[in-house]
């Protein structure tokens, strides 16, 4: 099999290329113009692609490819500086994906695996999301991913391109950034957090489990035409996640009791409701479909994933000294 990985130099892309190569798959990876291909593993053939949008010329990247795993995207950011964020997200995530799918179908690519987001389902749910749950994207990123999913299904119906959609939950692992990295920094420094009173549940996904699930979707015949929600399969509360992270880092967890209702009120008053809701609210998924239909079993436990993430973080700290 010959696979194209878009966004091969990103957080997920680097791990995915390594996982596919280990499975004996020939890998071609896209990177942005100006990026150094040395950031890819040695065996990956680099292809510059920039910018990603409705006019991206994919012909030289998709030739002789059997399967595409589409990671490249405009990612969700806090306090987006764009004047019209929805248009910016649509240009890359919706129109860029449509362009790739059309070119893939023309080139005879058999399968396209689209890495979407749990944000398509929503931001918070008292019960686990499943593939049958109603979609309720609430921000430009989630909307653009949902529109891309719809477009891909239409292209699949018109061309016969096999489309597989994967909606991961929050992904963590070596190289993680954004909120998870910020949390690790705070925990490692021993800064007290007023989160002991939170009673919620969150689904997470270790990077090693995500790339294994994507490899399974690339290889398994039954994945064609399916949508899968993917997680580690073990849900934790915010306080429990902090305790587990602290244990992996080898430091004590410092949690203080504070009413979650007052935290939400403070979030509204300061314009930080989204951030507070991620700490206090629940968002879980039922990932049994991919296990049942593809026989997929996460190769790593959450404990193992957090330990690997903590080891990476400690190495980063040591390297800065």
C-alpha positions as CSV (number, residue, x, y, z in Angstrom):
1,X,0.0,0.0,0.0
2,X,1.1,3.6,-0.7
3,X,-0.3,6.2,1.6
4,X,-0.2,10.0,1.5
5,X,-0.3,11.8,4.9
6,X,-1.1,15.5,4.7
7,X,0.3,17.6,7.5
8,X,3.0,15.0,8.0
9,X,5.2,17.3,10.1
10,X,2.6,18.1,12.7
11,X,1.9,16.7,16.1
12,X,-0.1,13.7,14.8
13,X,1.6,13.5,11.4
14,X,5.0,12.5,12.7
15,X,3.7,9.7,14.9
16,X,1.4,8.5,12.1
17,X,4.2,8.3,9.5
18,X,6.2,6.2,11.9
19,X,3.2,3.9,12.6
20,X,2.4,3.4,8.9
21,X,6.1,2.6,8.1
22,X,6.1,0.0,10.9
23,X,3.1,-1.6,9.2
24,X,5.1,-1.9,5.9
25,X,3.2,0.9,4.2
26,X,5.1,3.2,1.8
27,X,4.5,6.8,3.0
28,X,4.5,10.1,1.2
29,X,4.0,13.2,3.4
30,X,3.1,16.8,2.7
31,X,4.7,19.7,4.5
32,X,4.4,23.5,4.1
33,X,6.6,25.3,1.7
34,X,9.7,26.4,3.6
35,X,9.5,23.6,6.1
36,X,12.6,21.4,6.4
37,X,11.9,17.8,5.3
38,X,14.4,16.6,7.9
39,X,11.5,16.9,10.4
40,X,10.0,13.9,8.7
41,X,11.2,10.4,9.4
42,X,13.9,9.4,6.9
43,X,11.7,7.0,4.8
44,X,8.9,9.5,4.1
45,X,9.0,11.2,0.7
46,X,8.3,14.9,1.3
47,X,5.9,16.9,-0.9
48,X,5.6,20.7,-0.3
49,X,1.9,21.9,-0.3
50,X,1.1,25.5,0.4
51,X,-1.3,27.1,0.8
52,X,-4.1,24.6,1.6
53,X,-7.4,25.7,0.0
54,X,-9.7,25.4,-2.9
55,X,-6.9,26.0,-5.4
56,X,-4.3,23.7,-4.0
57,X,-2.6,21.7,-6.8
58,X,-2.6,18.1,-5.5
59,X,-1.8,16.2,-8.7
60,X,1.9,15.7,-7.9
61,X,1.1,14.5,-4.4
62,X,-1.8,12.0,-5.1
63,X,-0.3,10.2,-8.1
64,X,0.2,6.4,-7.5
65,X,-1.4,6.7,-4.0
66,X,-3.8,4.1,-2.6
67,X,-4.9,5.8,0.6
68,X,-4.8,9.4,1.9
69,X,-5.0,10.3,5.6
70,X,-5.9,13.9,5.7
71,X,-4.5,15.7,8.8
72,X,-3.6,19.1,7.5
73,X,-6.0,21.8,8.7
74,X,-6.5,25.2,10.2
75,X,-6.6,24.2,13.8
76,X,-8.8,25.5,16.6
77,X,-7.2,28.5,18.5
78,X,-8.3,30.5,21.4
79,X,-8.9,34.2,20.8
80,X,-8.7,33.8,17.0
81,X,-7.2,37.1,15.5
82,X,-8.9,36.6,12.1
83,X,-11.5,39.3,11.2
84,X,-13.8,36.5,9.8
85,X,-12.7,33.2,11.5
86,X,-15.5,31.1,9.9
87,X,-14.4,32.1,6.4
88,X,-10.8,31.3,7.2
89,X,-11.6,27.9,8.6
90,X,-13.9,27.1,5.7
91,X,-11.2,28.0,3.1
92,X,-8.8,25.5,4.6
93,X,-10.8,22.9,6.3
94,X,-13.8,22.7,4.0
95,X,-12.8,23.9,0.6
96,X,-9.3,22.6,0.9
97,X,-10.6,19.1,1.8
98,X,-13.1,19.2,-1.1
99,X,-10.3,20.0,-3.5
100,X,-8.1,17.2,-2.2
101,X,-11.0,14.7,-2.4
102,X,-11.8,15.7,-6.0
103,X,-8.2,15.4,-7.1
104,X,-7.9,12.1,-5.2
105,X,-10.9,10.6,-7.0
106,X,-9.5,11.8,-10.4
107,X,-6.1,10.1,-9.7
108,X,-7.7,6.8,-8.7
109,X,-7.1,7.0,-5.0
110,X,-9.1,4.2,-3.4
111,X,-9.7,5.7,0.2
112,X,-9.5,9.0,2.0
113,X,-9.5,9.0,5.8
114,X,-10.5,12.4,7.1
115,X,-9.4,13.3,10.6
116,X,-12.3,15.5,11.8
117,X,-13.0,16.5,15.4
118,X,-15.4,15.7,18.3
119,X,-16.3,19.4,18.1
120,X,-18.6,18.3,15.2
121,X,-20.8,16.7,17.9
122,X,-20.5,19.6,20.3
123,X,-18.6,21.0,23.3
124,X,-20.3,19.4,26.2
125,X,-22.7,16.4,26.8
126,X,-24.1,14.8,30.0
127,X,-24.2,11.5,28.1
128,X,-21.6,10.0,25.8
129,X,-21.6,11.0,22.2
130,X,-21.8,8.3,19.6
131,X,-21.8,8.1,15.8
132,X,-25.6,8.3,16.0
133,X,-25.7,11.5,18.1
134,X,-26.9,14.7,16.6
135,X,-24.2,17.1,15.4
136,X,-24.0,20.5,17.1
137,X,-20.8,22.3,16.2
138,X,-20.7,25.6,18.0
139,X,-17.5,27.3,16.8
140,X,-16.0,28.0,13.3
141,X,-13.6,25.2,13.6
142,X,-16.3,22.6,14.4
143,X,-18.6,24.0,11.7
144,X,-15.8,23.8,9.0
145,X,-15.1,20.2,9.9
146,X,-18.8,19.3,9.8
147,X,-19.2,20.9,6.4
148,X,-16.1,19.0,5.2
149,X,-17.6,15.8,6.3
150,X,-20.8,16.5,4.4
151,X,-18.9,17.4,1.3
152,X,-16.8,14.2,1.5
153,X,-19.9,12.0,1.7
154,X,-21.3,13.7,-1.4
155,X,-18.0,13.3,-3.3
156,X,-17.9,9.6,-2.2
157,X,-21.4,9.1,-3.6
158,X,-20.6,10.7,-6.9
159,X,-17.1,9.2,-7.5
160,X,-16.9,5.9,-5.5
161,X,-14.0,7.3,-3.4
162,X,-14.0,5.4,-0.1
163,X,-14.3,7.9,2.7
164,X,-13.6,7.2,6.4
165,X,-14.3,9.9,9.0
166,X,-12.6,9.8,12.4
167,X,-13.5,12.2,15.1
168,X,-10.9,12.1,17.9
169,X,-11.4,13.5,21.4
170,X,-8.7,15.6,23.1
171,X,-5.4,14.2,21.9
172,X,-2.3,14.2,24.2
173,X,1.2,12.7,24.0
174,X,4.8,13.8,23.4
175,X,4.9,17.1,21.6
176,X,1.4,18.2,22.8
177,X,0.7,21.9,22.9
178,X,-2.1,24.3,23.9
179,X,-4.2,23.6,27.0
180,X,-2.8,20.2,27.9
181,X,0.8,21.5,27.8
182,X,-0.3,24.5,30.0
183,X,-1.9,22.1,32.5
184,X,1.3,20.0,32.7
185,X,3.4,23.1,33.3
186,X,1.2,24.2,36.2
187,X,1.1,20.8,37.8
188,X,4.8,20.4,37.5
189,X,5.4,23.7,39.2
190,X,3.2,22.8,42.1
191,X,0.8,25.7,41.6
192,X,-2.4,25.0,43.6
193,X,-5.5,24.7,41.4
194,X,-9.1,25.3,42.7
195,X,-10.4,22.2,40.9
196,X,-10.9,19.6,43.7
197,X,-14.7,20.1,43.7
198,X,-15.3,19.4,40.0
199,X,-17.3,16.3,39.3
200,X,-17.2,15.7,35.5
201,X,-16.1,13.2,33.0
202,X,-13.8,13.7,29.9
203,X,-12.7,11.3,27.2
204,X,-9.1,11.7,26.0
205,X,-7.0,10.0,23.3
206,X,-3.3,9.2,23.5
207,X,-1.4,9.9,20.3
208,X,-0.2,6.3,20.0
209,X,-3.8,5.1,20.1
210,X,-5.0,7.7,17.6
211,X,-2.4,6.7,15.0
212,X,-3.0,3.0,15.5
213,X,-6.7,3.6,14.9
214,X,-5.9,5.6,11.7
215,X,-3.7,2.8,10.5
216,X,-6.5,0.3,11.2
217,X,-8.9,2.5,9.2
218,X,-6.4,2.5,6.3
219,X,-6.0,-1.3,6.2
220,X,-9.4,-2.7,7.2
221,X,-11.9,-3.3,4.4
222,X,-14.9,-2.7,6.7
223,X,-13.9,0.9,7.4
224,X,-15.0,2.2,4.1
225,X,-17.9,4.7,4.3
226,X,-17.9,4.7,8.1
227,X,-17.6,7.4,10.8
228,X,-15.8,6.5,14.0
229,X,-15.5,8.3,17.4
230,X,-12.2,7.4,19.0
231,X,-10.9,7.7,22.6
232,X,-8.7,5.8,25.0
233,X,-11.9,4.2,26.4
234,X,-11.3,5.4,29.9
235,X,-13.0,8.6,31.0
236,X,-11.7,10.7,33.9
237,X,-12.7,13.8,35.8
238,X,-10.6,16.9,35.7
239,X,-9.3,16.3,39.3
240,X,-8.4,12.7,38.4
241,X,-6.6,13.8,35.3
242,X,-4.5,16.2,37.3
243,X,-3.7,13.5,39.9
244,X,-2.7,11.1,37.2
245,X,-0.6,13.7,35.4
246,X,1.1,14.7,38.7
247,X,1.9,11.0,39.4
248,X,3.4,10.6,36.0
249,X,5.5,13.7,36.5
250,X,6.6,12.5,40.0
251,X,5.1,15.6,41.8
252,X,2.2,16.0,44.3
253,X,-1.1,17.2,42.9
254,X,-2.2,20.4,44.6
255,X,-5.9,20.8,44.4
256,X,-8.1,23.1,46.4
257,X,-11.9,22.9,46.8
258,X,-13.9,25.6,45.1
259,X,-17.6,25.6,43.9
260,X,-17.8,24.8,40.2
261,X,-20.9,27.2,40.0
262,X,-18.7,30.1,41.1
263,X,-16.1,29.2,38.6
264,X,-18.6,29.3,35.8
265,X,-19.9,32.6,37.0
266,X,-16.4,34.0,37.1
267,X,-15.9,32.7,33.5
268,X,-19.0,34.6,32.3
269,X,-17.8,37.8,34.0
270,X,-14.4,37.6,32.5
271,X,-15.3,36.3,29.1
272,X,-13.6,33.0,29.7
273,X,-16.7,30.8,29.8
274,X,-15.4,28.4,27.1
275,X,-12.2,27.7,29.0
276,X,-14.0,27.3,32.3
277,X,-16.6,24.9,30.7
278,X,-13.8,22.7,29.4
279,X,-12.5,22.3,33.0
280,X,-15.9,21.8,34.7
281,X,-18.1,20.3,32.0
282,X,-18.4,16.7,30.7
283,X,-17.5,15.5,27.2
284,X,-17.4,11.8,26.7
285,X,-17.7,9.5,23.7
286,X,-18.8,5.9,23.2
287,X,-15.9,4.5,21.0
288,X,-17.3,0.9,20.9
289,X,-18.2,1.1,17.2
290,X,-14.6,1.0,15.9
291,X,-13.8,-1.7,18.4
292,X,-16.8,-3.8,17.4
293,X,-16.6,-3.3,13.6
294,X,-12.9,-3.2,13.0
295,X,-11.7,-5.2,16.0
296,X,-9.6,-2.3,17.1
297,X,-8.2,-2.3,20.7
298,X,-6.2,0.7,22.0
299,X,-2.6,-0.5,22.3
300,X,-1.8,1.9,25.1
301,X,-3.6,2.5,28.4
302,X,-4.1,6.1,29.6
303,X,-1.5,5.5,32.4
304,X,1.0,4.5,29.7
305,X,0.1,7.5,27.6
306,X,0.4,10.0,30.4
307,X,3.7,8.4,31.5
308,X,5.2,8.8,28.0
309,X,3.9,12.4,27.8
310,X,5.4,13.2,31.2
311,X,8.8,11.7,30.2
312,X,8.8,13.9,27.0
313,X,7.9,17.0,29.1
314,X,10.7,16.3,31.6
315,X,13.2,15.9,28.8
316,X,12.1,19.3,27.4
317,X,12.7,20.9,30.8
318,X,16.1,19.3,31.2
319,X,17.1,20.5,27.7
320,X,16.3,24.1,28.7
321,X,18.6,24.1,31.7
